[in-house]
Amino acid sequence: MSATLTVLGKRQRSHFVLQVSTPGPSKPAPVIINGTLVQPTTKKRYQCTHPGCLKAYSKPSRLEEHERSHTGDRPFSCDTCSKTFLRESHLHAHSRSHLPESDRPFVCGEQGCTKRFWTAQHLRVHTDWHNGAKPFVCPEDDCGESFAKNHQLRSHRATAHAAPGTKPYQCEHEGCSKSFATNQHLRQHSKVHDEKRYTCSNTACLSEGSLVFFPTWTALQLHNRTVHPPTCTHASCNGRIFSSQHHLRNHLKLHEQQEAEAAFDAGLPSDSEDRPRKKRRGGEFGRDWKCEMEDCGKDFKSEKALNTHVKVTHLGRRDFVCPHDDCALTFGYKHVLRRHLAKEHSSPSEPPDSDDEDDFPSSPVPAAPQLDIATITGDAYAQNARQKLAAAVALRCPFPDLHGLGEISPEPECASATSSRPCEYVFSRAYDLRRHLQSTHGVILEKDVSNIECV
């Protein structure tokens, strides 16, 4: 835009009276970045559109380099060691590390010092160190210490102005007293203070329009177990719920086998010789492991079952021995040994196991506990707890004397949270104690709380 020239007044003595009005600063035009219309307010008009990022740059190329930090794209690779970098300048700086020290152009001029540097800035800092410069000053009140290196200042603050045992890299998050030996460990720790570190990816949460965030992986898993429990979608199960995804996957395999078995039976005519007269456990479909012994036509659904059959039936292995001294019987299967123990060596009050004969090990049957009066009344547990506490190998539940250790849950079903009766439970692990406080007393104890003593 050109300046506007305005003529005012009349002609007087061969010159004009002029007023020149220069145009005001033009407002920067908005730009489109990553499909988003951005109205620049400063010279750095190219702003990052990533949520929560306030970075802005004066050139599109700088913004493009910055966006790689969000996407994880590292297009510049070192030909020598295959390391990757976000920026080409970082690659150039790294590539010099593979060159000999003699290629460094800036040499220290101090007598007896042979150090060389790639940049004049590094040489200047090194020269200041020779001159005794200590630019890193301790910011604490009444402390006039200064240091030549930043790591020396960090070590000084950790030893002189912090609690005993504090490490150089301290977490600056409010209420966090953690410290670490390296900056890498500190950066890794700082992620736990991110309230939006994890998000629920379940379609039910995504369909609500707003993302649900959690600060820890444990909180996300608890949300998934309570709000989105593993549920069987098969019509015959009527929404059956499982405690874990592993159990659900095993259950779904049963449906797959049943459907495959039904399809297999449907393809056979009713009078076919291939149709078995009696259904075997696990069905007929998927029996791909066949015994190769002569005159043995048995087949199995797993290699383990086949190997067990060969050892017991064809090799005569009897690995399960009756533990009673007056009984020398041996058995090929563990469930047969259990049945023998229940029949021959159990007391008359204990009912024997079923006489059902099969070639597949059944699930183990736990032995009935021997109960005495001390166990029934809880005196045995109390004596054991006192011994562990005396040896300082257990943690006593501090309820109700919490002293600000946690925050009482508002859930009404935790009726014991309002009781004043001391809790007599003891635990060997702090994790079990926290679970007990939350489930039994409705008290949420933070993981970092460590002032519970073994008393």
C-alpha positions as CSV (number, residue, x, y, z in Angstrom):
1,M,0.0,0.0,0.0
2,S,1.4,3.4,-1.0
3,A,1.4,6.6,1.1
4,T,-1.5,9.0,0.7
5,L,-0.6,12.6,-0.4
6,T,-3.1,15.3,0.6
7,V,-2.7,19.0,-0.5
8,L,-4.0,21.5,2.1
9,G,-4.5,25.3,1.8
10,K,-3.6,27.7,-0.9
11,R,-0.5,28.4,-2.9
12,Q,1.9,30.6,-0.8
13,R,5.3,31.8,-1.8
14,S,6.1,29.0,-4.3
15,H,5.6,26.0,-1.9
16,F,2.8,23.9,-0.6
17,V,1.7,22.9,2.9
18,L,1.5,19.1,2.7
19,Q,0.2,16.5,5.2
20,V,1.4,13.0,4.6
21,S,-0.6,10.3,6.1
22,T,1.3,7.0,6.2
23,P,-0.8,3.8,6.4
24,G,-1.0,2.0,9.7
25,P,0.4,-1.5,10.2
26,S,-1.6,-4.0,8.3
27,K,-3.2,-6.9,10.3
28,P,-1.5,-10.2,9.5
29,A,-3.8,-12.4,7.4
30,P,-4.9,-15.7,8.9
31,V,-3.2,-18.9,7.7
32,I,-4.3,-22.5,7.5
33,I,-2.1,-25.0,9.3
34,N,-2.9,-28.7,9.3
35,G,-6.5,-27.9,8.2
36,T,-7.0,-25.4,11.0
37,L,-7.5,-21.6,10.5
38,V,-5.0,-19.8,12.7
39,Q,-5.1,-16.1,13.4
40,P,-1.5,-15.0,14.2
41,T,-1.1,-12.4,16.9
42,T,2.7,-12.0,16.8
43,K,5.5,-12.3,14.4
44,K,5.6,-16.0,15.0
45,R,2.4,-16.6,13.0
46,Y,2.9,-20.4,12.5
47,Q,1.5,-21.9,15.6
48,C,1.4,-25.5,16.6
49,T,-2.1,-27.0,16.5
50,H,-1.3,-30.0,18.7
51,P,-3.6,-30.0,21.8
52,G,-1.9,-28.4,24.8
53,C,1.1,-27.1,22.8
54,L,1.7,-23.3,22.6
55,K,4.8,-23.3,20.4
56,A,4.8,-20.8,17.5
57,Y,7.4,-20.1,14.8
58,S,8.1,-17.5,12.1
59,K,8.7,-20.0,9.3
60,P,6.7,-23.0,8.2
61,S,9.9,-25.1,8.0
62,R,10.5,-24.6,11.7
63,L,6.9,-25.6,12.5
64,E,7.3,-28.7,10.4
65,E,10.5,-29.6,12.4
66,H,8.7,-29.1,15.6
67,E,5.6,-31.2,14.7
68,R,8.0,-34.2,14.4
69,S,8.3,-34.1,18.1
70,H,4.6,-34.9,18.4
71,T,4.4,-37.5,15.6
72,G,7.7,-39.2,16.4
73,D,8.9,-39.0,12.8
74,R,12.8,-39.0,12.7
75,P,13.7,-38.8,9.0
76,F,17.4,-38.0,9.4
77,S,19.5,-41.1,9.9
78,C,23.2,-41.4,10.6
79,D,25.0,-43.6,8.0
80,T,27.6,-44.7,10.6
81,C,25.6,-45.7,13.6
82,S,22.0,-45.6,12.3
83,K,20.8,-43.1,14.9
84,T,17.8,-41.0,13.8
85,F,17.1,-37.4,14.5
86,L,14.2,-34.9,14.2
87,R,16.3,-32.2,12.5
88,E,19.0,-32.2,9.9
89,S,21.1,-29.8,12.0
90,H,21.0,-32.4,14.8
91,L,22.3,-35.0,12.4
92,H,25.2,-32.7,11.3
93,A,26.1,-32.1,15.0
94,H,26.0,-35.8,15.7
95,S,28.0,-36.8,12.7
96,R,31.0,-34.8,14.0
97,S,31.2,-37.3,16.9
98,H,32.5,-39.9,14.5
99,L,35.3,-37.7,13.4
100,P,38.8,-37.6,15.1
101,E,39.5,-34.9,17.6
102,S,42.2,-33.5,15.3
103,D,39.5,-32.3,12.9
104,R,38.1,-29.8,15.5
105,P,39.0,-26.3,14.3
106,F,39.0,-24.4,17.7
107,V,42.0,-25.1,19.9
108,C,42.5,-24.0,23.5
109,G,45.4,-21.5,23.8
110,E,46.2,-22.2,27.4
111,Q,49.6,-23.6,28.1
112,G,49.5,-27.3,28.7
113,C,45.9,-27.7,27.5
114,T,45.4,-29.6,24.2
115,K,41.6,-29.6,24.0
116,R,39.9,-28.8,20.8
117,F,36.3,-27.9,20.1
118,W,33.9,-27.7,17.2
119,T,32.4,-24.3,17.9
120,A,33.7,-21.0,19.2
121,Q,31.1,-21.0,21.9
122,H,32.4,-24.2,23.4
123,L,35.9,-22.8,23.3
124,R,34.8,-19.6,25.0
125,V,33.1,-21.6,27.8
126,H,36.2,-23.7,28.2
127,T,38.4,-20.6,28.3
128,D,36.2,-19.1,31.0
129,W,36.7,-22.2,33.0
130,H,40.5,-21.7,32.8
131,N,40.0,-18.2,34.1
132,G,38.1,-19.4,37.1
133,A,34.6,-18.3,36.0
134,K,31.7,-19.8,38.0
135,P,28.5,-18.7,36.3
136,F,26.2,-21.2,38.2
137,V,25.3,-19.5,41.4
138,C,23.2,-21.2,44.1
139,P,19.8,-19.4,44.3
140,E,19.2,-20.3,47.9
141,D,19.1,-17.5,50.5
142,D,22.2,-17.0,52.6
143,C,24.3,-19.2,50.3
144,G,26.9,-17.6,48.1
145,E,28.3,-20.7,46.5
146,S,29.0,-20.7,42.8
147,F,30.2,-23.4,40.5
148,A,31.8,-23.8,37.1
149,K,29.4,-26.6,35.9
150,N,25.7,-27.0,36.2
151,H,25.9,-30.5,37.5
152,Q,28.1,-29.3,40.4
153,L,25.3,-26.8,41.3
154,R,22.7,-29.6,41.2
155,S,24.8,-31.8,43.5
156,H,25.4,-28.9,45.9
157,R,21.7,-28.2,46.2
158,A,20.9,-31.9,46.7
159,T,23.4,-32.3,49.5
160,A,23.4,-28.9,51.2
161,H,19.8,-27.6,50.8
162,A,17.7,-30.8,50.6
163,A,16.8,-33.7,52.9
164,P,19.4,-36.4,53.4
165,G,19.5,-38.9,50.6
166,T,18.2,-36.5,48.0
167,K,19.6,-37.0,44.5
168,P,20.7,-34.3,42.0
169,Y,17.6,-34.3,39.7
170,Q,14.6,-33.4,41.9
171,C,11.0,-33.5,40.8
172,E,9.5,-30.0,40.9
173,H,5.9,-31.1,40.8
174,E,4.0,-29.7,43.8
175,G,3.8,-32.2,46.6
176,C,6.3,-34.7,45.1
177,S,9.6,-35.3,46.9
178,K,11.1,-37.8,44.4
179,S,14.7,-37.3,43.2
180,F,16.8,-39.2,40.7
181,A,20.4,-39.7,39.7
182,T,19.9,-38.9,36.0
183,N,17.8,-36.5,34.0
184,Q,16.5,-39.4,32.0
185,H,15.0,-41.0,35.0
186,L,13.5,-37.7,36.1
187,R,11.8,-37.2,32.6
188,Q,10.4,-40.8,32.9
189,H,9.1,-40.1,36.3
190,S,7.5,-36.8,35.3
191,K,5.0,-38.7,33.2
192,V,3.2,-40.0,36.3
193,H,2.1,-36.4,37.0
194,D,0.4,-36.1,33.6
195,E,-3.3,-36.3,34.4
196,K,-4.0,-37.2,30.8
197,R,-1.3,-39.8,30.3
198,Y,-3.8,-42.7,29.5
199,T,-7.2,-42.6,27.8
200,C,-9.9,-45.2,27.5
201,S,-10.2,-46.5,23.9
202,N,-13.4,-48.5,24.5
203,T,-16.1,-47.6,21.9
204,A,-18.6,-46.9,24.7
205,C,-16.4,-44.1,26.1
206,L,-15.5,-42.8,22.6
207,S,-19.1,-42.6,21.6
208,E,-19.9,-40.2,24.4
209,G,-18.0,-37.4,22.7
210,S,-15.5,-36.6,25.4
211,L,-12.4,-38.6,26.1
212,V,-11.9,-40.1,29.5
213,F,-8.3,-39.7,30.9
214,F,-6.4,-41.4,33.7
215,P,-3.1,-40.5,35.3
216,T,-1.9,-44.1,35.8
217,W,-2.1,-47.4,34.0
218,T,-3.6,-49.0,37.2
219,A,-6.4,-46.4,37.2
220,L,-7.2,-47.2,33.5
221,Q,-7.2,-50.9,34.1
222,L,-9.5,-50.5,37.1
223,H,-11.9,-48.4,34.9
224,N,-11.9,-51.1,32.2
225,R,-12.6,-53.8,34.8
226,T,-15.5,-52.0,36.4
227,V,-17.0,-50.0,33.6
228,H,-16.1,-52.3,30.6
229,P,-15.7,-55.8,32.1
230,P,-14.9,-58.6,29.7
231,T,-18.3,-59.8,28.5
232,C,-19.2,-62.7,26.2
233,T,-21.4,-61.6,23.3
234,H,-22.6,-65.0,22.4
235,A,-26.4,-65.3,22.6
236,S,-26.4,-68.4,24.7
237,C,-24.3,-66.7,27.5
238,N,-26.7,-63.8,28.2
239,G,-23.9,-61.3,28.8
240,R,-21.7,-63.5,31.0
241,I,-18.9,-61.4,32.6
242,F,-15.4,-62.6,33.2
243,S,-12.7,-61.4,35.5
244,S,-10.0,-60.9,32.8
245,Q,-9.6,-60.9,29.0
246,H,-7.6,-64.1,29.3
247,H,-10.5,-66.0,30.8
248,L,-12.9,-64.5,28.1
249,R,-10.6,-65.6,25.3
250,N,-10.5,-69.2,26.7
251,H,-14.3,-69.1,27.0
252,L,-14.7,-67.9,23.4
253,K,-12.6,-70.9,22.2
254,L,-15.3,-73.2,23.6
255,H,-17.9,-71.4,21.5
256,E,-15.7,-71.8,18.4
257,Q,-15.2,-75.5,19.1
258,Q,-18.9,-76.0,19.6
259,E,-19.8,-74.2,16.4
260,A,-17.1,-76.2,14.5
261,E,-18.4,-79.4,16.0
262,A,-22.0,-78.6,15.1
263,A,-20.9,-77.8,11.5
264,F,-18.9,-81.1,11.4
265,D,-21.9,-83.1,12.6
266,A,-24.3,-81.3,10.2
267,G,-22.1,-82.3,7.2
268,L,-22.5,-86.1,8.1
269,P,-25.5,-88.1,7.2
270,S,-27.4,-89.7,10.1
271,D,-26.3,-93.2,9.2
272,S,-22.7,-92.4,8.4
273,E,-20.0,-94.6,10.0
274,D,-17.9,-91.5,10.7
275,R,-20.4,-90.3,13.2
276,P,-19.2,-91.4,16.6
277,R,-21.6,-93.4,18.7
278,K,-20.6,-91.7,21.9
279,K,-19.4,-88.1,22.2
280,R,-16.0,-87.8,23.8
281,R,-14.9,-85.0,26.1
282,G,-13.9,-82.0,24.0
283,G,-15.8,-83.3,20.9
284,E,-14.5,-84.8,17.8
285,F,-13.4,-81.7,15.9
286,G,-9.8,-80.7,16.0
287,R,-8.2,-84.0,17.0
288,D,-5.2,-83.6,14.8
289,W,-2.6,-85.4,17.1
290,K,-2.8,-89.1,16.3
291,C,-0.9,-91.9,18.1
292,E,1.5,-93.6,15.6
293,M,2.0,-96.7,17.7
294,E,1.0,-100.0,16.0
295,D,-2.7,-101.0,16.6
296,C,-3.5,-97.8,18.4
297,G,-5.9,-95.4,16.7
298,K,-6.4,-92.9,19.4
299,D,-6.3,-89.2,18.5
300,F,-6.0,-86.1,20.7
301,K,-6.5,-82.4,20.6
302,S,-3.1,-81.4,21.8
303,E,0.5,-82.6,21.6
304,K,0.7,-82.7,25.4
305,A,-2.2,-85.1,25.7
306,L,-0.6,-87.3,23.0
307,N,2.7,-87.4,24.8
308,T,1.0,-88.3,28.1
309,H,-0.9,-91.1,26.4
310,V,2.3,-92.5,24.9
311,K,4.2,-92.4,28.2
312,V,1.5,-94.0,30.2
313,T,-0.1,-96.5,27.8
314,H,2.8,-97.6,25.6
315,L,5.9,-96.9,27.7
316,G,4.3,-98.0,31.0
317,R,5.4,-94.8,32.9
318,R,3.9,-94.6,36.4
319,D,5.2,-91.3,37.8
320,F,2.7,-90.7,40.5
321,V,3.5,-92.7,43.7
322,C,1.3,-93.0,46.7
323,P,3.0,-91.2,49.6
324,H,1.9,-93.6,52.3
325,D,4.7,-95.9,53.5
326,D,2.5,-99.0,53.7
327,C,1.2,-98.5,50.1
328,A,3.5,-99.1,47.1
329,L,1.0,-98.4,44.4
330,T,2.0,-96.2,41.4
331,F,-0.3,-94.4,38.9
332,G,0.1,-93.0,35.4
333,Y,-2.2,-90.0,36.0
334,K,-2.4,-87.6,38.9
335,H,-6.2,-87.7,39.1
336,V,-6.1,-91.4,39.5
337,L,-3.7,-91.0,42.4
338,R,-6.0,-88.5,44.0
339,R,-8.9,-90.8,43.6
340,H,-6.9,-93.6,45.2
341,L,-6.0,-91.4,48.2
342,A,-9.6,-90.4,48.6
343,K,-10.8,-94.0,48.6
344,E,-8.1,-95.9,50.5
345,H,-6.4,-93.4,52.8
346,S,-9.1,-90.8,53.7
347,S,-11.1,-90.7,56.9
348,P,-14.7,-92.1,56.8
349,S,-16.1,-88.6,57.1
350,E,-14.5,-87.6,53.8
351,P,-16.6,-88.6,50.8
352,P,-14.7,-90.5,48.0
353,D,-14.3,-89.0,44.5
354,S,-16.4,-90.2,41.6
355,D,-15.5,-93.5,39.9
356,D,-15.6,-91.9,36.5
357,E,-12.8,-93.4,34.4
358,D,-11.3,-91.2,31.7
359,D,-7.9,-90.5,30.2
360,F,-7.8,-86.8,30.9
361,P,-6.4,-85.3,34.1
362,S,-9.1,-83.4,36.0
363,S,-8.7,-80.2,38.0
364,P,-6.8,-80.6,41.3
365,V,-9.1,-81.1,44.4
366,P,-7.7,-79.1,47.4
367,A,-7.3,-81.0,50.6
368,A,-9.6,-80.1,53.4
369,P,-7.8,-77.9,55.9
370,Q,-7.2,-79.2,59.4
371,L,-9.2,-76.9,61.7
372,D,-8.6,-76.6,65.4
373,I,-10.0,-74.3,68.0
374,A,-7.2,-71.7,67.6
375,T,-7.8,-71.5,63.8
376,I,-11.6,-71.2,64.2
377,T,-11.4,-68.5,66.8
378,G,-8.7,-66.5,65.0
379,D,-6.2,-66.9,67.8
380,A,-3.7,-68.6,65.5
381,Y,-3.8,-65.7,63.1
382,A,-3.3,-63.2,65.9
383,Q,-0.3,-65.1,67.3
384,N,1.3,-65.3,63.8
385,A,0.7,-61.6,63.3
386,R,2.3,-60.7,66.6
387,Q,5.4,-62.7,65.7
388,K,5.7,-61.0,62.3
389,L,5.3,-57.6,63.8
390,A,7.9,-58.3,66.5
391,A,10.3,-59.4,63.7
392,A,9.5,-56.2,61.7
393,V,8.5,-58.2,58.6
394,A,4.9,-57.2,58.4
395,L,2.7,-54.0,58.2
396,R,-0.3,-53.5,60.6
397,C,-3.4,-51.9,59.2
398,P,-3.4,-48.4,60.7
399,F,-7.2,-48.0,60.6
400,P,-8.8,-46.0,62.1
401,D,-5.7,-44.0,63.2
402,L,-4.9,-42.8,59.7
403,H,-3.2,-39.4,60.5
404,G,-3.8,-38.0,57.0
405,L,-2.5,-41.1,55.1
406,G,-5.4,-41.2,52.7
407,E,-8.7,-39.9,51.7
408,I,-11.9,-41.8,52.8
409,S,-13.8,-43.1,49.9
410,P,-17.4,-41.7,49.6
411,E,-18.8,-45.1,48.6
412,P,-21.6,-46.0,51.0
413,E,-21.0,-49.7,50.8
414,C,-17.7,-49.3,52.8
415,A,-19.5,-49.4,56.1
416,S,-16.4,-50.1,58.1
417,A,-14.9,-46.8,57.0
418,T,-16.9,-45.1,59.7
419,S,-16.1,-47.6,62.4
420,S,-13.7,-46.7,65.2
421,R,-12.7,-50.3,66.0
422,P,-9.0,-51.0,65.4
423,C,-8.2,-53.3,62.5
424,E,-6.1,-56.4,63.4
425,Y,-5.0,-57.4,59.9
426,V,-1.3,-57.5,59.0
427,F,0.3,-57.7,55.6
428,S,3.7,-58.5,54.2
429,R,3.5,-56.1,51.3
430,A,2.5,-52.5,51.1
431,Y,0.5,-53.3,47.9
432,D,-1.7,-55.7,49.9
433,L,-2.2,-53.1,52.6
434,R,-3.3,-50.5,50.1
435,R,-5.8,-52.9,48.5
436,H,-7.1,-53.9,52.0
437,L,-7.6,-50.2,53.0
438,Q,-9.5,-49.4,49.8
439,S,-11.7,-52.4,49.7
440,T,-12.4,-52.9,53.4
441,H,-12.2,-49.4,54.9
442,G,-12.8,-47.2,51.9
443,V,-9.5,-45.4,52.3
444,I,-7.5,-44.5,49.3
445,L,-3.8,-44.6,50.2
446,E,-1.4,-43.0,47.7
447,K,1.4,-45.3,46.4
448,D,4.1,-42.9,47.4
449,V,3.1,-42.8,51.1
450,S,5.8,-44.6,53.0
451,N,5.5,-43.4,56.6
452,I,3.8,-46.6,57.8
453,E,6.2,-48.4,60.0
454,C,6.4,-52.1,60.9
455,V,5.2,-51.7,64.5
